Amino acid sequence: MADSLPAPVVADKDAHASDDVLGLIRNRIFSEIAVGDSATITRTLTLADIQLFAVISGDANPQHLDLAFAKETRFHGLIAHGMFGGALISAVLGTRLPGPGTIYLGQTLRFVAPVRIGDTLRTTVTVKERDEARKLLTLACACINQDGVTVIEGEAKVLAPTEPILRRRTSLPEVSMKMGDADLQLLLEHARKPGPAPVAVVHPCDELSLAAVLDAHAAGLISPILVAPRSRLLALAESHKLDISAFPLEDVPHSHAAAARAIELVMHGKVEMLMKGSLHTEEFMGAVVACPGLHTKRRMSHCYLMQTPAYPRPFIITDAAVNIEPGLAEKADIIRNAIELAHVIGVKTPKVAILAAVETVNPRMPATLDAAALCKMADRGQITGAILDGPLAFDNAVSPVSARVKGISSEVAGQADILVVPDLESGNLLAKQLEYMGGAISAGLVLGARIPLILTSRADSRETRLASCAVARMLAQHYRSAPP
């Protein structure tokens, strides 16, 4: 009986916290455990958790991985695998109560409510029964989310250890996530359906630019016209064994002339897109801006369409390449352009987060004032087709947990589709950090002109250049049916 046992050693949070700090792991032997003893771990679910669980288990159910599919289900979004909660229960049993040396004999589970990205689960096991003869414990198990809702409950039976164990905690390997090729292939398949679009490629006079043209043509996205000095381009193709003999070539003396001739091809209806080659962005965009015939009622702006392993959906960062320090009117057009792109890629009502360093309006921080004004413009119907909120700091724009901790109740916070940055420098830094340190793949293009402008960096990868052509192809098809 429990009352004849020696006084139990209490598994309090401070003891576990101390062990965690010291990098130790210890158990509690059967004789130290009483009915009513419990232990808890807390874990916040991330997209990476779901993806890694799918990789390990092989459970690629689209309810857990395919956002578009999941939105149409009864849960209206991605949810965790049910057994992810079971794994958390196992972690408590194996590391806290009883801890190392425990032998898992059986487990019942009842899945009461879905677990979503950003949910914080408190997973608790509580001793219900002790079998002295067999050293058998029966424990009630529960996973409870941040709102106090029980999402999983059940009962575990384990053999408790009889010998104390205290060891240094084993270091776990660091796992990095990178985007697979499947998402890019889906994008290419969708974009190539209308057939290749005629595009003028402006001064593709380095290997990467010219190879990107061949890749996009082979993918069925573009029908290129090369605009560059003939002798230089042919020498480049020969030196790198790139076959461009099937492509029309407009011979021009230099990059300035290439930009001017490419724009003439647009104005004469010969091409539906412009693609930047190895010339500088300022030179390319300067020629476009100088041509009134390419203008629309909106200011031109750049969009990065990005996808990263740490976020459950593709998202847009704007403007990170064209407008250096936009004012309120320019930001309104930047948002309108991004909303149009979101619609083209299938986001019916994009959620727009207007970023600043803080999520409160501060008269000394102009970005917060612009954000508040832009939201009011949306309220008055001056910006349509999306839900706007701001100012929002980056963390509470993309993290449901951060938004919840800061008490932000918003349809946008934690689940933004479009991130509007205060200026070009902050946007460019954010996009490049996500690409080079966050494993993101991206597509870059300019909207607000009569045609899509494919604007990639000379350092961009093959995947980025292909994705940019694919998104531009979709946009060109949209412009053909509904001119900007």
Secondary structure, DSSP 8 states (H G I E B T S, - for coil): -GGGS-------HHHHHHHHHHTEEE---GGG--TT-EEEEEEE--HHHHHHHHHHH----HHHH-HHHHHTSTTSS-B--HHHHHHHHHHHHHHTSS-TT-EEEEEEEEE-S--BTT-EEEEEEEEEEEETTTTEEEEEEEEE-TTS-EEEEEEEEEE--SS--EEE------------SHHHHHHHHHHTTT--EEEEEE---SHHHHHHHHHHHHTTSEEEEEEE-HHHHHHHHHHTT---TTS-EEE-SSHHHHHHHHHHHHHTTS-SEEEE-SS-HHHHHHHHHT-GGGB-SS--EEEEEEE-TTSSS-EEEE-SSS-SS--HHHHHHHHHHHHHHHHHTT-SS-EEEEE-SSSS--TT-HHHHHHHHHHHHHHTTSS-SSEEEEEE-HHHHH-HHHHHHTT---SSTT--SEEE-SSHHHHHHHHHHHHHHS--EEEEEEESBSS-EE---TT--HHHHHHHHHHHHHHHHHHHHS--
